[in-house]
Amino acid sequence: MKKLRNKIFYTVLGILSLSLLAFIVLFNVQHYNEQKDIIRRTLGFNGLKERNNQNNENVPTPPNRNIRFMDTNAVTIILDENDNIIEIINHSNSDVDTDKVKEVANKILSGDKEKEYIGSLYTKDYSYSYRKGRELIIIDNSFAKDNLLHGLKSSLLYFMVLEIIFIFISKKITKWISEPVEDAFNKQKDFITDASHELKTPISVITASAEALEDNPKEKKWLTNIKNESERMNNLVIDLLDLAKMESGNLELTTGNLSKVVELSVLTFEVKAYEKNIKLDYHIDKDISIKMNENSIKQLIEILLDNAIKHSNEKGKVEVNLVDGSNILLTVSNTGDEIPKGEEEKIFERFYRVDKSRNRNDNRYGLGLAIAKNIVTIHKGTIKAYSKDGKTTLQVNIKK
C-alpha cells in the first residue's frame, strides 16, 4: 500500500506541478513578447519621415522632437550622408548621457549595415533601428529587462509557494483516493484470513476423525463427524461462490412480478416459523413489476427471513412488508435480539458475526447478509438495518 500511495502522491503532484510550470512559462513568454512588441513599435515610430519635393525627390523631414515614450529611454540620432552624427534627440522623460549614446552609436555605425536589431531582453542592453545616412534610433532595454526579471522572480516565488500548497493538496488527494483501495485491501486480507480459519476447523475434525476411524473401524461416530464437517465445508464453499457471483454483478435482469416471488418465498418459511413457535405475518402489495433476477430475489428473501427467524425470541413475531410507492420498500422485522449500537453497518460485512458461538452452532458463517447486500446493490437498491424497542428491521429500498 505504501508503494501505491507514493505513486498516487507523485502522480498528482507531478500533474499539478507541470500544469503550474506550463502556466508560468506561458505567462513569461507572453510577457516577453509584449515587451518585445513595445520595443519594436518604438523602433518603428519613424523618427524621420520622407516627403516628396517638387523634383519628386525624397527629402527627409525633421523628426518630431515632442514625441515622448513613457517608461522607455529612446533617442533618435540624425545622420548625414557619411553617417556622421548631426543631432541627438531624446524621446524619454529623463536626461540621457550624450557621451554614452555616442559611444553606443559609433559601435553600431561601425557595422555599416542597415538593420533593425532586438536582442535578448534578458541580457542585451539596447535595441536599435539603423537607416544608413538617415537616422539611428536607440532604445535602452533596462526598463524591459527589469520588468521581465521582476516577472520571472515573482513567477518563481509563486511557483515555490504553490508547490508547498500542492504538496499539501496531493497528500489530501492521495489519502482520499487510497482509503477505499486500502479498505478493500484490508477487507480482502480479512476475508482470506476468516475463510482460512473457517475451513481449517472442519478439515482438522475430518482429519482427526479419519485417523480415529482407522484405529476403531466400528465406531460410527467418526463417520458422523466427517459427514457433518463435510456439510459445513460444502455450505461455506457454496456461500463463497454465491458471494463471488453477486460481487461480479454478472446477473441477467428481466422484467418480472416481484410480488409473487416474495409471496412464494415467504410461504416456504411458514413451516419453519411454526416449528419454532414464531408467528409469521406478511403484507404484500399486488403486481409490483420490476427488472430483476428471480433466483437472486428468492435468495434475498430466504436470507432475510432465515436471519429474522433465527434471531427471534421464543413465541416471537416476524413481519414481512412489500410496499409499492415512489420506490419499492421491502422490510423484514423480528422481535428478539437487537443489533448492538454502532454495528448496524458491520452486519453486512463478510464473516461478521455478533454471536460467534451461536452462529457456529447454527452452521452459519456470516456471509448471508453480505450476499443479501450484493443482491440489493445489483438491483440498484440499498439495504440497512436498525433496532428499536426490542424489534429489529432489515429494510430494502429499490428504485423503480
N, C-alpha and C positions, 0 to 999 in steps of 0.2 A: 504493500500500500504506500510505503514511503516513496518508492520509485514513481508510482502513479501520481502522487501529489506533487512531486518535483516536476514531472513532465507537464502537468496542468499549469503549475505556477509559472514555469519558464515560458510556456507557450503563450499564456495570457499576457505575461509581462512583455514578451517579445512583440506580440501584436500591437499592444498599446504603445510601446516604445518606438516601433517602426512607424506607426501612424503619426506619432508626435514628431519624430525626426523628419518624416516626409513633409509635414506641415511647416516645420521650421525652415527646411531647405527651400520649400516653395515660397515662403514669406521673404526670405533673404534674397532669393533670385529675383522675385518681383520688385523688392525694394531696390536692388542693384540696377535693374532695368529702368526703373523710374528715375533714379539719379542720372543714369546714362542718357536717358531721353532729355532730361533737363539740360544737360551739358551740350548735347547735340543740337537742341533748339537754340541754345545760347550761341553756339558757334555759327549757326545759320542765320543769325539775325541781320546779316549783310551790313556790316559797318560802313561799307562803301556801296553806293548804288550807281548804276550806269544810266546815262541819258544820251539821246542822240542829238548832236548839234546840227547846224544847218548843212554841213557837208556829209551827213549820215555817218559820222564817226562816233564811236562810243567814247564818251568822256565821263570819267568818274566824278560823281558829285561828292561834296564833303559829307562825312558821316554825321549822324545826329548825335551831337555831344550831350544831349539831355537824356539819352537812354540810360536808365539805371536798373540794375539787377539786384533784387533782394537776396541776401544770403549767398551771393556769388561774387567773387573777385574776378572781374573781366576787364581786359584792356584791348583797345584797338590801336595797332601801330601802323601808321600810314607810311608807305614806302615809295621811293622814287623808282625810276626805271632800272636803276642799278641796285635795287634793294637796300638802299641806304635809308636809315630811319629819319623821317621828316618830323613826325609828331607822335606823341603817345597820348591817347585819350582814355581816361579812367571812367569805366561804367559802373563802378561799385560805390557804395556809400561810405567807404573808408579810404584813407590815403594808401598809396602804393609806393613801394621802394623803386624809384626810377632806375637806379643802377642795377638792381636785381632783375628788373624787367628787361633792360637792355642786354644783360648777360644771358638770360634765357633766350631772348630773341636772336642774338647773334649765333647761339648754339643751333637754333632751329634753322636759321637762314644759311648756315654753313652746309646744310644738307642739300641745298639748291634743288629742291623737288617740291612741286605743289602737291599738297595733300591735306586731308583732314585726319587728325590723329586723336584718338581717345584710348588711352592705355588702361591698365587695370586700376580701377578707382580705389582699390585697397592699398596699392603700392606706389603708383605714379603720382608725381607732384603736380603735374599740369597737363592740360589738353590744349590743342591749338588747331586753327584753320589757316592755311598759308596760301595766298594767291600771289604769285611772283610779280614783282613790280607794281603791286597794288596795295595789299594790306596783309597784316598778320594779326589774327585775334587769338589772344592767350587767356586761358581760364585757369585759375588756381583751383586744384582739386581738394584743397584742405577741408572745405566745408562738407563736400560729398563724402570724403574719406572718414571724417569724424562722425558724420551721420550714419554711415554704413557700419563702422566699427561699434558705435553705440548700439545699433540694432542687433548686431551679431552678439555682442556681450549680453544684452538683455535676453536674447533668444536662448543663449547657453544657460543663463541664470534660471529662466523659466523652465528650461529642459530639466535641470537638476532638481528644482523644486517639485515639478510634476512627476519626475521619476520616483521621488520619495512617496508621493501620493499614489502613484501607480503600483508601487511595491505593496502598499497597504491594501489597495483595491484588489490586486492579484491574489493576495493571501485570502481575502474575504471570498472572492470568486472561487478560488481553489477549494476552500472549505465547503462552500455551497455545492460545488459540483461533486466533490469526492465523498461527502457524507452519505448520500444514497448508495453509492458504489461500495463504500466501506461497510455500511449497514447490511447490504446484500451479501457482501463477502463474509461478514461475521455470522450472518444467518446461515449461509451455506456451510460454514465450518461447524456451527452448532447442529445443523441438520445431519451432517455426516457423523458427528460425534454421537448424537442421540440415536440415529439409525443403527450405528455400530453397537451401541450399548443394548438396544432393544433386541438385536439379532444375537448378541453374544450370550444372553441368558438362556434362551431356548436351545441354542446349539450346545451349550455346556450341559444342560439337562439331558438332551438327546444322547450326547456322547457318554455321559455317566451312566445313563440307563442302558445303553447298548453294551457297555462293559459289564454292568451288573447282570444283564441277561445272559451273557456268555458264561458267567460263573454260576448262575442259577436259572437255567432254562425253564424251569417250571413256574417261576414267579411271573405272573401275568401283569403285575402292577407296573413292571418296567416297560412293557408294551403300551400300557395305558399312558404312561408319562411321555413316551415317544410320540404317540398319536396326538396327545393334547398340545405338546410343544410344537409339533409339525403344523398343526392347525393355526397356532399362534403366528408362526413364521409366515404361513401362507396368507393369513389375513393382513399381516403387515406388508408383505410384498404387493398384495392387491391394492391396498391403500396407497402405497408409494407409487404404483403405476397409475392409479386414478389421479393422484395429485399431479404427477408429471404430465398426464394428458390434459388436465384442466389448465395447468400453467402454460402449456404450449399454445392454448387458445384455438386449436385446430378442431373446432366442433361445427358441424353443419347446422344452421338455424333455419327452420321452416315455420311457416305460419300454422298455429295450432290452437286448440281450445285449452287454455290454461286451467279454467275452472274444473273441467273434467279430470285432468291429470292430477290436480291437487286433491280433488274429492276421492278418486280411486286410491291414491296413496294413503290418505287418512283412514279410509275404510280398512285397509290391510293391517292397521295398527290397533283396531278396536279390540281384537282378541288379546293382544299383548297388554294393552292397558287394563282390560278386565281381569287378566290373570294376576296383575299386581295391585288390584283393587284401586285403580285410578280412574276417575271419571274423565272421559274424552268428549269435549263439545267442539262443534265447529260451525262457522257461518261462512258460506262461500257465495259471492255474487255470481250470477249465472253468465255464461257465454262471454268470458273475457278472452279475447283473441290477441295473441302477440306472436312475434317471431321467437322461436325457442328451440332448444334441443330437448325433446321429450324425455329421453332416458336420463339426461343430467338433471332435469327438473324433478323427476321422480326421486333421484338420488338425493337431491337437496332436501325435499320434504322428509324423506326417510331419516336423513342425518339430524334434522331439526327435531323431529318427533322422538327419535331414539334418545337424543340428548335430553329432551324435556321429560320423558318418562323416567329415565334413569336418575334424574336429579329431583324428581317429585317426592314429597314425603308420603307416608302411608295414608291412604284414603285421600290423596291429593287430587288436584284437578289440572287437566291440560286443555288449553283452548287454542283453536286454530281459526284465524280470520283472514279472508281474502277479500279485499275491498277494491272496487274499480272507481277511481276518482281522477284527479288531474294526473296522478301517477298510479301505478298498481302497488298496493300495500299488502304485504303478507306478514302476519305476526303469529308467532308460536309462543305461548306463555305457559308457565307451570308454577304451581305453589311448591315451596320447599326450599332447597339450597339456594342461597343468594350468591351472586358473583362478588368477591371481595372488592372493596373500593379501590379504584385505580387499575384494576385488571380487566376492565371491560374490553379493551382492545387486544390485550395479550391472549385472550382465549382463542383468537383466530390464528395464532402463530402455530407453526408446525411443532408437534411434540409437546405443546404446552398443556400441562395438567394441573388443575387446582389441588386435587387429592390424588397423589400418585399411587398410593397403596390401593385405593378403591378402583382406580382405573385399571390397574394391572389385574386385579381380581375379576373385573368385568371384561377382560381381554381387549382393552382399548388402549390406543397409543397416542391420543391427542392429535390425530390427523383429520378427524371428521369435520370439524369446523373450519379447518384450513381449506379442505376440499370444498366445503359449502361456500366459503368466501370467493374462491376462484370461479365457481359456477355462477354466482351472482355477478361477478365482475364481467364474465364473458357475455352475460345478458344485459350489460350496460346498466347495472344497478348497484346499490350499496347495501351493506348489512351492518347492523350494530346491535349491541346487547346492553341491557340495563336491568337493574333490580330495584324494587320499591315495595315496601310493606309486605315482605315475605313472598313476593311474586317476581319471577324472572322472565323477561321477554326478549326474544330474538326477533328483530324487525328487518324485513327485506323491502327495499323501495326500488322498483323497476320503472324506468322511464318508458313512456309509450312510444 
